[in-house]
Amino acid sequence: MLQPPKLQIGDKAVILSPAGKIDAGLVEKAAVVLSEWGLGVEVSENALCHTGRFSGFVEQRLSDLQQAMDDPDVKLIFCSRGGYGTVHLLDKLDFTGIKQHPKWVIGYSDITVLHAALQSNGIMSIHGPMAKHFAEEGPADISVRFTKAIVAGEPIIYDIPFANYAHLNRKGKASGKLFGGNLSVFCGLLGTKYAKIPKKGVLFIEDIGEEPYKVDRFINQLKLAGIFDKISGLIVGQFSDYTEDNDMYLALYESIAQAVAEYDFPVCFDFPAGHVKYNFPLVMGKTARLAVKENQIIFKQF
C-alpha cells in the first residue's frame, strides 16, 4: 500500500464535490481551516454546482476529481461532502497519476466507494470529517485536530473508555489492513473489482438513517459473502438517526452482535466514527491494531 507523504507548509489542497451538492458557505469556511493549516487551498471548478441532488453532471464531477488526482502539485483532495453519486465516477477514473504521485484523499459516507477504489489500487486514504464538520466545529474540534495530525505524519493512537453497548464487546486483539466505511455503500460494492477484502483485515462499519431491518440485511449480506470468515477484527462505529424497530427480534447493535456471535474475532461497538460530532479519522488501507480490553478500546495506526 502506498502512503501519501505528509503535508508541508504551502502544499496545494483541492476541495471538490464528487457526489452531492453543497452550500458554498460551508466550503468557504472549511477552506479557511485548511488555509490555517498552512495549505494553499483551491476550490475545484464544479465543486459548487447544483444539478438535482448532485454537484454537477457526471462529466463535471469526474473532471474535477481526475484533474486533482493527476496533478502532481496537489497533495490533498478534500471531499466537500458525501450524499450520493461517487459510484458514477469509478469505472471512468484513471488511477495512473495518483499512483505515481500519491496524495491524501479525505472524506466519508458516500466517499466510501472512493476509499475502496483507492485501496484496490494500493493507495491509502482517510475516512474522516468533511466540509460541514470543519465549517461548523472549527479548527479546535478534536476530530479536525486528529485529521490534521494524520496528514502531518503523526501516528494514530486512540485510547477510548467503554461507554454505551460495552456489554456487547468481545475482548481480544486484531491486526490487519483497515477497510470498509459506510455499511450500505460498502455493501453496494460487493461483487465488484473495487471490493477487495484484505486477508485478516480489520473491518470498520458505520451508517446513518438506515432502518434496523436494512442494517440486519446488510450485515447478513456480509456474512453470506464470506467477509466475516476473512477478517481479524470488527469495529462497529456510530449508527445514527434511526429508530429502533420493536418488531425485530433484537435492537440494532444487538442484532449485529448476534450475527457475528459464531466467530472468534474481537468486536467493539460504539467506536467514535460516523455521521456524528466525534468522527475520529481512520486511515483506510493501512494496518490497524485493535485491542478490545475490559474497560477500554485501543486503536493504533503507525
HELIX and SHEET records of a PDB file:
HELIX    1   1 ALA A   24  GLU A   36  1                                  13    
HELIX    2   2 VAL A   58  ASP A   70  1                                  13    
HELIX    3   3 THR A   86  HIS A   88  5                                   3    
HELIX    4   4 LEU A   90  LYS A   92  5                                   3    
HELIX    5   5 THR A   96  GLN A  100  1                                   5    
HELIX    6   6 SER A  109  ILE A  111  5                                   3    
HELIX    7   7 THR A  112  SER A  120  1                                   9    
HELIX    8   8 ALA A  131  GLU A  137  1                                   7    
HELIX    9   9 ILE A  142  VAL A  151  1                                  10    
HELIX   10  10 ALA A  166  LEU A  168  5                                   3    
HELIX   11  11 LEU A  183  CYS A  187  1                                   5    
HELIX   12  12 PRO A  212  LEU A  224  1                                  13    
HELIX   13  13 ILE A  227  ASP A  229  5                                   3    
HELIX   14  14 LEU A  252  ALA A  259  1                                   8    
SHEET    1   A 6 GLY A  40  VAL A  43  0                                        
SHEET    2   A 6 LYS A  12  LEU A  16  1                                        
SHEET    3   A 6 VAL A  74  CYS A  79  1                                        
SHEET    4   A 6 TRP A 104  GLY A 107  1                                        
SHEET    5   A 6 SER A 125  HIS A 127  1                                        
SHEET    6   A 6 LEU A 282  MET A 284 -1                                        
SHEET    1   B 7 ILE A 156  PRO A 161  0                                        
SHEET    2   B 7 GLN A 296  GLN A 301 -1                                        
SHEET    3   B 7 THR A 287  VAL A 292 -1                                        
SHEET    4   B 7 GLY A 172  ASN A 182 -1                                        
SHEET    5   B 7 VAL A 202  ILE A 208  1                                        
SHEET    6   B 7 GLY A 233  SER A 240  1                                        
SHEET    7   B 7 VAL A 267  CYS A 268  1                                        
END                                                                             
